[in-house]
Amino acid sequence: MAEVIFTLLMLVMLQAVLGFDNLLYISLESKKAPVSDQKRVRKVGILIAIVLRIALLFILVSVIEYFQEPFSFLTGKIENVLDFAFNGHSLIVLAGGGFIIYTAIKEIWHMISIKDLNHDVESDGTSKRSKSANAAIVSIVIMNLVFSFDSILAAIGLTSDIENSTTAFIVMAIAIVASGLLMLLLADKISVFLAKNRMYEVLGLFILFIVGIMLVTEGGHLAHLKIFGNEIVPMSKTTFYFVIAVLVIVDIVQGRYQKKLINEVADSQKMD
């Protein structure tokens, strides 16, 4: 019993740590919905994702070998150029990583190309590039599943020592529900913070970009990709969190330094 409780606590912590980038995506994506629907979009998207995560858990437990075994029609090599052996896991991770990179680059490009940030917002606060509430929910649910794929596989690994398969499934399901409820609690707070501090949107998008890079490298590793004889190595979680920490520190320091420069310019103008 003690082993089961310890495993459950470990799983909840794992889901919480791995859910940070998911929360960030949810907060940024929900902004594209009409203002009156944004809170509902976040809640409905997360609730649907929790149910689908449990369904995905059941499927993975049943057919995990199929996701790990390379597809024969997607296995091959081009002499001295490319080697590959794609499986279901690698394709899902690669597709999710590629989509996140595309989304981050598109949003960053929009930020630097638009002349007037206020011109990009309607009088009611809704973005002119807004989605319908249902479209935003669908995007959140799909990306939530992509983010959850690895965490579910990690959960299966952590519960491998539990002999009773039913108990192991219940433990994983409880961890998924607990992490989902935590996301429900934090999603609105993060969205409000980003709305009040729009400068951090750029930081958030670059974090998502790095998440996409991490997923692509992991997918390439899972597909046993070799390009010109060089094997694709996945970005380690330690490297990922170190890069995120550096980005946050640089953003805070740059923000304070910029305020100092603005104050100095204002003071010099007053003296003139």
N, C-alpha and C positions, 0 to 999 in steps of 0.2 A: 504493500500500500504506500509506504514512504517513497519507494522508487517511482511509483505512478505520479504522486503529488509533485515530486522534484522534477520529473519530466514535463509535467503540465506547466509548472512555473517557468522552466527553460523555454518551452514552446511559446508561451505568452510573451516573454521577453524578446525572443527571436522575431516573432510576428510584429511586435511594436517597433523594433529597430529597423527591420526591413520595410516597414510601412511608411517611413518618413517621406521617401521620394514619391510614393503613391499619394500621400496627403497633399504634397506640393502640386502634383498634376491635377488632382481634384479641385483644388482651390483656383488654379489658373484656368482650368477648363470651364468651371462653373460661371466664371465671369462673362463668358460668351452668351450665356442665357439671359433673358430679360431679367432686370433687377428684381422684380416681384417674385420671380420663380427660382432665383439662385439658391436660396436656402433649401427649398424643396428638392431641387436638382441634386444637391449634395447628399441629402438624407436618403432620397429614393435610390440614387445611384449606389450608395454604400450598402443599403439594405439588400438590394437585388444582388449586388456583388457577393455579399456574405452567403446568401442562399446558393449562388452559382459556385462559390468556392467550395462549399461542402459537397455539391454535386461533382465538382472537378476532383475533389479528394477521393470520393467513392470510385470515380472512373480510373484515376491514376493507380489506386490500390489494386484495382482489378486487372488493369492492362499495362502496368508500368514497364514490363519487358518490351512491349510493342513500341513505346516511346523511346526506349534506349537503344534498341537494335537498329542499325543503319538500314535504310531502304536500298534494295539491290539496284533499282533504277536510278538512284541518286548517289551511286558510289562509282568512283573512277579516278582517272588521273590523266593529265597532259604532261608528258615526259619533261622533267626539269622545269616545269612551269607551275602546275597546279595539281594538288591531291585533295580529294574530298570524299566524305562518307556521311551524308546528311541523315539524321534521324528526326523523329517527330519533335523531340525536345529542342534540338538545335534550330529547326525551322521556326518554331514558335518564338524562341528567344531572339533570333535574328530579325524576324518580322517586327516584333515589338520594339527592339532597339532601333531599327531603321526608322520606324514611324515616329519614335520619340525624338530622334535626331532631326528628322524633317520638320516636326512641329516646332522644336526649339529654334532652329535656324529661320524658319518662316516668321515666327513672332519677333525674333531679334531684328531681322531685316526690316520688318514693318516698323519697329520702334525707331530705327535710325533713318528710315526713308521718309516718314511722315513729317510734314513741316510744322503742323500745329496739333499737339496732343489733344487739346480741347475740341478740335474739329472732328476728331475721330469718335466723339461721344455725343449721343443724342441729348436733347434737353432733359429727358427723364433719367439720364445716367447710363442708358443702355449703349453698348458698343455698336457702331454701324456695321461691324463685321459679325454681328451676333448670330447665334444658332437658336433654333427652337429649343425649348426645354427638353423635349424628348430626344432630340439629336445629341444634346450635351450629356444626357443620362446614358445613352447608348455608348458614347465615347468613353465615359468614366467607367462603365461596366467592363467594356472590352479591355481597356488598359489595366484595370484592376486585376483581371484574370491573368494578363501577361505578367504583371508584377508578382502575382501570387504563385505562379507556376513553380519558381525556384524555391520559394519558402515552403510550399507544400512538400516538394521533394526532400527538402532538408528536414521537415517534420517527420516524414516517413522514415528517414535515416535515424532520427533521434529516438523514435519509438520502436526501433527494430528489436530492442532487448525485451520489450514487453511480449510475453509469450502468447497471451490471449489476444487474437486479432480484433475481436469486437471491442475490448477494452482500449486497445491502441487507437482504433477509429474514433471512439467516444472522446478520448483525450485530445486527439487532433481537432475534432469538431468543436470541442469546448474552447480550445486555444484560438481557433478561427473566429468564433462568435465573440470572444473576449476582445480580441484585437480589433474586430469590426466595430464593437461598441466604443472602444477607445478612439477610433477614427471618427465616429459620429460626434463624440465629445469635442474633439480638437479641430475638426474641419472648419466649423464656423469661426473659431477663434483665429485660425491661420488666415482665412479669407478676409476677416475684418482687419487684421494686422497689415496684410498686403494692400488693402484698399486705402488705409490711412498712411501707409509708407510705400508709395508707388515706386520709389527709387529701388526698392528691393525686388521688384519684378524682374529686373535684368539679372540680378544674382540668382533668382529662382530659375530663370530660363537657362542660365549657364550650368546650374546644378543638374537640371533635366538633361542638358546636352551631354554632360559627363555620364549620367545614368545610361543614356543611350549608347555611348561609347563602351561602357562596361558591359552592357547586354550584348552588343555586337561582338566584342572580343570573346565573351563567354560562349556565344552561339558558334563562333568560328572554331573555338577549342572543342566544343561538343561535336562539331561536324568533322573534326580531325583535319581541318584546313591547313594546307601547306602551300605557301606562295613562294616560288623560286627556291624551294627547299627549306624555307623558314616557317616553322610551326607557329600558328596563332596562339599566343599565350593570354589567358584571361586576366583582366585587371583584378588584383586581389582586393578584398573588402578593406584591408588596412590601408592600401594605397588610395582607395576611393574616399574613405573618411578623412584621410590626411589632406587630400586635394580639396575636399569640401571645407575643411577647417581653414586652410590657407585662403580659399576664396572669400570666406566670411570675414576673416581678419583683415584681408586687403580691402574689402568693401567698407568695413567700419573705419579703418585708418584713412582711406581715401575720402570718405564722407566727412570726417572731422576736419581733415586738412583743407578740403574744398570750402567748408564753412568758414574756416580761419582766413582763407584767401579772400572770400567774399566780404568778410567783415573788414579786412585791411583795405580793400578797394573802396568800400563804403566810407571808411574813416578818412582816407586820403581825399575823396571827393568832397567831404564836408569841410576839410581844411582849405581846399581850393576855393 
